[in-house]
Structures are given as structure tokens and as C-alpha cells.
Amino acid sequence: MPILHWLTRDRDVKAADAVPYRLLERDAALSAGAPGSGNMLIHGDNLEALKSLLPYYRGQLKCIYIDPPYNTRSAFEHYDENLEHSQWLAMIWPRLELLRELLNEDGSIWVSIDDNEGHYLKVIMDEVFGRASFLSTMIWRKNYSPKSTARHFSEDHDYILVYARSGGVESGWIEWEFTADARKLIQESETYAVLNRQAVLGFRSSYALKLYEIGALRIHRRQPTWRCDITALRAALGIAPDVYKDFAQLRRKVFQTAKSEIDQLAHFRVEWKETRQGRAVAEVEFRFEA
């Protein structure tokens, strides 16, 4: 499958992993409606906002609509429409990755765009979501009269690219019909998976199952390493703050157990490397090897 290359691609495709998990703080002065409704209007950097939603809504959203910058070389006070092309690619990639993680298995994402970046967006979304997940390019009419100032053609429409979370089966990959025990583990860890057909779901640890899912998706995307700090690691694996507070326990009860199960059951192996700041472990880098 063709992919796009740009100067900072190697760094940009890992950008979502580097975004820290941040807590969402409710502002009572700006709030309205029932507190338990689940509706939220988030003010802040949208990349950080998307990352902060993952522990709560991973794999739960049925429909996502976004209206990214069209990159029309226009200047607005609160909206940057004048990015270098490589900057635009670097901006859109990690956001699409996080949005994909939020979608339900039968969910869809709708993205508005025009001719400036539309064709490049299609290639990127093919890579992030899979070409088989592409559903359609919707055309919507934005003007109903010709522009007398048009240089060549008076354009009267823009586009909406529509992708499913799981639109089809790629070679060697299927959507697995989970057993009751496996489904229970998945629901408990708020996760989902697209699995290699040789994979076996015999996991007993929900943490191992979650790490397996992360590894399977990373190998599928040709991004075999995952580096994060301890807070982000706990959030991603669903480890409660009051569980395994001592890192030696975390290593023994989670890492070693997960490695044993994954090496035995999965189509790949996992290793990890710990980075210390002083005496404490600050970061962990996992490597998934097929």
C-alpha cells in the first residue's frame, strides 16, 4: 500500500504515544445540564484532550465528525490555516490515531476537507484506518452561485471522507469472535482488538490481554515499540492507582505475567526496557517482535 513520506514522519507517527495523559477538570462556572449526562465541551489543546478521553471512552464512540484545518493559506486569530504541508501532515496524523482508538468496532469517522489537502488526507487515513475501512467520499455543496473572482474554476463543493472502524478484512487479519471469558476480560479492561488469525485468546490476565492488543496493533502498523511513563502505562493497561504501587510488584505481577502469556499464546514476543531517574523507574519501553 502506498504511504506518504515527509521530513519528520518517523517522529510524527510516534507523536500520539508521547502525549501525556492529563486529568479533565470540571469547571462549574461554565457547566450546564445534568452532571451525569456524559456530555462534555473540552477547552484546551485537542491532541491532549483526545488522549485524556482514552481511559474513559476507548472503543466506545459510534460516530466521530471532525473539521480539521483545510490549509487554505488563510489567517485567523484562533485557527491556523497557513501551515507548511509537512506541518499539516504532522498535525493530522496523531489526532487520527487517537480518534481511531476511541471508535467502537462498528463506528465511523467523518472528516471534512477540500482540495488543498484532501488527496493527502485520503492516503494518510488509508494507512491509519486501513484501505478496507474506506466507505465513501461525500460531496457537499457550499456555494450556490459562481464566483466572479475565481481564477480558473468556480468551486462549489467540498468533501467528507468516511471511514469505518472495521470496514473489511485485510490479508491475514480477521475480526475475532471472542469467547465469553475473553469478552469479559476485554470489557473489564475497556479494550478491543483486531487479531491475527493465528492468535489464541487464552489469557487469564486482563493486563496481559490489553498489552497483547497494543502489541498486535503496533505490529500491524509497523510500529513495534511503545514507550511511555509509568502514569501513562497504568492508564493504558487499566491498572488502578492503588494496585501494585511498588514497581517491583508491577514488574512481577503485570510485566512478567503478561510476557509469559503473550510469548505462549500470541504471534509475537514482547520484551521491555526500564529507564530510571535516580533510583526510581520513570519510563518503560516495550518492543513487540513478530
N, C-alpha and C positions, 0 to 999 in steps of 0.2 A: 504494500500500500504506500503511495507517495506521501511524504511528510515534508513539512516546511523546516528550513534551516535559517537561523538568523544568528547574529553575533553572540548574543547572550543566552541562546537556547538551553545549553546544558545547565546553567544556573536557574533559568526561569521555570523549567519543568519540575524543579525541586522546591520552588518557592512556597507552595502551599504547606509543605512539611515544616518550613522554617517559621511559619506564622505562629505566635504563641496563643495558647488558649486563654481567653480573658473572660472574666465574670460579667454577666449582664446585670446592670444595676437599674432598678425601677425608680423612676422619678415621679413621685406622687403628684407634684405640681403640674406635670404635663400629661398625667394619665386620665383616662376616661373609660367608662364602661365597667363591666364586671371583671374584677381582678383575675378570676379563674378561667376566663374565656379562652386563653391561649393566644389571643391576638396581640401582636407586638408591632410597634413602629420604632425602629432602632436608629439612633443618631450616632454616627461615627464612621470610621473607615470601613467600607463594605467588605474588604477582604478579612479584616479582623472579626467583623460581625458574622460573616459566614462560618468562620472557624469556631466561633463561640456557640453557634447553634448545633454543631455536630453532636455533642454529647446528649442533646435532648431530642433532636429530630432526624438523626441519621436513618436513612432508608424509609422515611415516613411521609414525605411530601408527594402528593398526587400530581400536582401541576406547578410549574415554575415559569414565570414570564420575566424577562429582563430586557432592558432598553439601554444597551451599552453605548458609549460614545461612537458616533459614526465616523469620527476623524475627518470632518469636513473642512478643517483648517480655519474654523471659526473660533472666536474668543468670547467666552462667557465668564462672568465673575465667579461662579461656583461650579463650573463644569468645563473640563479640559477637552476641547475638540481639536487641539492642534498638537498632537503627539507625533514624534517620528514614528515611522511604520514599525520599526523593531520595538519601540517602546509600547506601541499599541498591542503587539503580539505578546510582549512580556506582561502586560496588564491583564489581558483576557484569559491567558492560559490557566493560572492558578485559580481564578474565580470559577471557571468552568469545571475544574477538577473538584472543587469543594461543592459546587451545585450538584454535580453528579452523585456525590456521596449522600446528599440529602434526599435524592429521589427514591420513591418507592419502586419496587420491581416493575410495576405496571404503570409507572408515572411517565410524564413527558415534560420536555422543556421547550419553550418558545422564545426565540431571540430575534428582536427587530434589528434590521441593518439595511444599509443601502449599498450602492455600487462601489463606494470608496474602499471598504474592507470586506464586503460580503463574500467574495470568492476565497479570500484567505481564511475567513471565519469558517467557511464550509470545510476546508481541508483540516483545520485545527479540530473542529467538532467531530469529524470523521475519526481522527486519532484518539480523542478523549473518550468519545461515546461508542466508537465502532461504526464502520460504514453500514453495517446491517441495521443499526438503530436509526438511520435517517428515514424519516417518514415523508416529508414534503417541503417544498418551498412555497409558502403562501405569498400571494401578491395583494397588497392593499393600496388603494388609490388615495393619494394625498392631495392632489390638485385637480380641479375641475375646469380649469381654463388655461390655455397656453401662456407661457411666459414670454413676453416680448424681448426680454433681456437674455434669453438663452443663447449660448454661443453656438452650439451645434443642434442639440435636440432639446425640446421642452419636456423634461421628465415629469411624469405624473404619478409615479408609483414607487414604493419601497417594498422590502421583503420581510418575511418572518420565516426563519429556519426552524423546523420542528423535528425534534429527536425524541425517541422513546428511551427509557432507561435500559430496556432489554428488547430490542426490536427484532432480533433474529439470532441465529446460531452461527458463530464463526468456526472455521475449521478447527476441529479438535476440542471444541468447547460446547458445553450444554448447560442449560439451567437445570439444576439438580432437584429432584423431587425428594425433599427431606423426610427422614423417618420422624416419628412422633418425638422420640428422645432428642434427635438433632434439632428439630424445630423448637423444642422447649429451650434448649441451650441458646439457640440463636435469638429467640425472643428475650431471654433473660439478659443477654449481652447487647441488645438493641443492634443487631447486625444482620447482614445478608451476605450472599456470596454468589459468584459466578465460578463454577468449579470445573477443573479439568476432568474429563470423563473417567480417568483412572483414579481419581481421588476417592478416598473412602472416609465416610463420616462415622468414625468410631470414637470420637473424642468424648472424654468424660469431664474435662476441664473447660469451662466457658472461656477462660483466659486463653487457653491453647487454641480453641476454635476461632476466637477473634484474631489472634496472631496468625493463624492459618489463612484466614480470609485476607488479611492485609498482605501477607506474602504472596498468595495466589494472584491477587490483583496487580501487585507490583511486578511480578514476573511476566504477567500478561502484557503489561505496559512497558516492559524492558527497563524498569527502574528497580533493580534488585536490592537497593539499600534503603533503609529507613532510619533516620537519625532524629532523636527528639530528647527533650529534657524529661526529668522524672515526672513532673506535673502533667505534661502532655501525654506521656506514656500511660500514666494511670487513667487519664480521661479516655484515651483511645481504647484501652483494654477493659474499661469499666471496673477498675479497682477502686473501691471506696477509700476515702482518706484515712479511715481508722483501721484499715486492714493492711497487715504487713508493713508497719511503719519502719521497721528496721530493714535496711537494704539487703542484709544477708538473708532474711526471711523472704524478701521479694525475689531474690535470685533463686533460692532453693524451691520455694513453693510455686512460683509463676514461671520464671525463665527455664529452669531445668525441667520442670514438668512439661511445659509447652514444647521444649525441644525434643524430649523423649517421644511425645505423642506425634508431633509433626514428622520427625525423622522416620517414624514407624509407619504412619498412615498416609502421608501426603506424597505428592510427586516431586517434592523438593526437600532440601535440608535447610536448617537455619543455624546460624552462628551469631554471636553478639560480641561487641567490644565496649568496655566501660571507660568513660573519660572522667577523671577526678579533678575536683578543685579543692586543693588541700587534701584532707582525708576522706571527704565525702564524694560520692559518685554524683556527678552533675548531669551527665548525658549518657545515653546508650545508643549505639549504632547496631542495628540488626542487618544481616546480609542473608538473602534468600538465594540458594544455589540449586538450580534445577539439575 
